[in-house]
Amino acid sequence: KFLRFNSSGAYQGIAMQMLVGGGLTFNGDTAAANALDDYEEGTWTPGITGSTSGSKTMSASNAGFYTKIGNNCTVSGTISASGSETIAGTVYVTGLPFAAHGGANGRASGSVGTNGIFTCPADYRLAFVVDPNQTVMYAIAAKDEATITYNHTPSAGAGNVFGFSLTYKTT
């Protein structure tokens, strides 16, 4: 059984229907695999840690937001580290609201706008990457040239705010 919303005019048919098992389908499609079955918005609390040791004290201006549609999650927000603690190893932003997809090709990256909290070598740009099965994104410094090289240790300082946005596949 379905709950159907029909349309009239040039296209006369099923415009949208709710499946008994959950989810919405459109234009007469009845396949559960094609159903929109998950939509969620919320907040999360980003933090900064080092892969080897240390974490930063975060300021009150920290904010993380997410929108999850199906298995795609877009996270965005701002982070400001107020502490001067030392971290060692790769710089991680922790607390992603969902684990990344576990497939071999599950890696995702996103954009960052920064104002001094992260520093990279001179011809590099800052990006974030999420690896499969993880709930952290790590900072990389990528160089724009024919062969992209990575430096996994940009440093994270105190003060200043940076904004970010990243979309990744969830489990």
Disulfide bonds with the S-S distance in Angstrom:
none
